[in-house]
Each structure stands twice: as C-alpha cells, then as structure tokens.
Amino acid sequence: MRELNKFYMEIYRHSLPENEEDVWVNINSLDVHPDMIHALADLGIVEVRRGYMPARHVYRVGKLLRLRSGLGINLPGAAVILELLERVEMLEEEIARLKRR
C-alpha cells in the first residue's frame, strides 16, 4: 500500500497592495512574536517604527523564517542568505529585461 504524503499550507493574513511603498503593518498583527521582529530590525533585516514595519518587509520575514525552520540556520546566517537571494532575483530580473530589448 502506498504511503500518502501530507501537505501543509501556510495562510498569510496580509495581502499587499500594488503600491506597497506607503503601507505599514502593525507588527502585533503578524504571526511572529514582536520580539523576533525587533531582533530582525536590530540585524538590519527589517525596519520598525513605532510598532509598524513596511508591508514589503512582510515577505522578507516570511522567507527568513522559512530559511531558519527549514534549514536550521541562525538569524545572521539566514539574513546573509536572504540578501543573496534578493540580489539573485534582482539580477534575474535585469537579465530578463535585457533579453526583451
């Protein structure tokens, strides 16, 4: 008999608008402890002002926490990997843009 694989879905409570530059999210509304968000701010991963962080950083926190839980990497290591992943994404976008020329 075949073993069935179990799949889990994570549901995020925030959907980001197209122009997310001006949108700030209350860190208490996230499924992450505020102390963790402040630790990430201390490492320069996210920006926090008066208990709010830019909505665009919600994605960064999610990626970072998946790196931590999935690979068992500490916060500074996950931050470096996150930065490198974002640079790769930026370079891939630049390559795609140049190919369209």
C-alpha positions in Angstrom: 0.0 0.0 0.0 1.3 3.5 -0.9 2.0 5.9 1.8 0.2 9.2 1.4 2.2 12.4 1.6 0.9 15.1 3.9 0.9 18.6 2.6 0.5 21.7 4.7 -0.5 25.1 3.6 0.5 28.4 5.3 -2.0 31.2 5.1 -0.7 34.7 5.5 -3.0 37.3 6.8 -1.7 40.2 4.8 -2.3 40.8 1.1 -0.1 43.6 -0.1 -1.4 46.3 -2.4 0.3 47.0 -5.7 1.8 50.2 -4.4 3.1 49.0 -1.1 5.8 51.7 -0.5 3.5 53.7 1.7 1.8 50.8 3.6 2.9 49.9 7.1 1.8 46.9 9.0 1.4 46.6 12.8 3.9 44.1 13.9 1.4 42.7 16.5 -0.9 41.7 13.7 1.7 39.2 12.3 2.0 35.6 13.2 5.5 36.3 14.5 6.4 37.4 18.0 7.2 41.1 18.2 10.5 40.4 19.9 11.5 38.4 16.8 10.6 41.4 14.6 12.7 43.7 16.8 15.6 41.2 16.7 15.3 41.3 12.9 15.3 45.1 13.0 18.4 45.1 15.1 20.1 43.0 12.4 19.0 45.4 9.8 16.7 42.9 8.0 13.5 44.9 8.5 12.7 48.5 9.5 10.4 49.1 12.5 9.0 52.4 13.5 6.6 52.8 16.5 5.5 49.2 16.3 5.0 49.2 12.5 7.1 47.9 9.6 6.8 48.4 5.9 4.5 45.9 4.2 7.2 44.9 1.7 9.2 43.5 4.6 6.5 41.0 5.5 7.7 38.9 2.6 11.3 39.2 3.9 10.3 38.0 7.3 8.5 35.0 5.8 11.4 34.0 3.7 13.8 34.4 6.6 11.7 32.3 8.9 11.4 29.5 6.3 15.2 29.5 6.0 15.5 29.2 9.8 13.0 26.5 10.2 13.7 24.6 7.0 17.5 24.6 7.2 18.1 25.3 10.8 20.2 28.4 10.1 20.7 31.1 12.7 19.4 34.6 12.2 22.6 36.2 11.0 23.2 33.3 8.5 19.6 33.5 7.3 20.0 37.3 6.9 23.0 36.8 4.6 21.2 34.1 2.6 18.2 36.3 2.3 20.3 39.2 1.0 22.0 36.9 -1.6 18.6 35.6 -2.7 17.3 39.1 -3.2 20.4 40.0 -5.2 19.9 36.9 -7.4 16.3 37.8 -8.0 17.3 41.4 -8.9 19.9 40.1 -11.4 17.4 37.6 -12.9 15.0 40.5 -13.5 17.8 42.5 -15.1 18.7 39.6 -17.4 15.0 39.2 -18.4 14.8 42.9 -19.1 17.9 42.9 -21.2 16.6 39.9 -23.2 13.4 41.8 -24.0 15.4 44.5 -25.7 
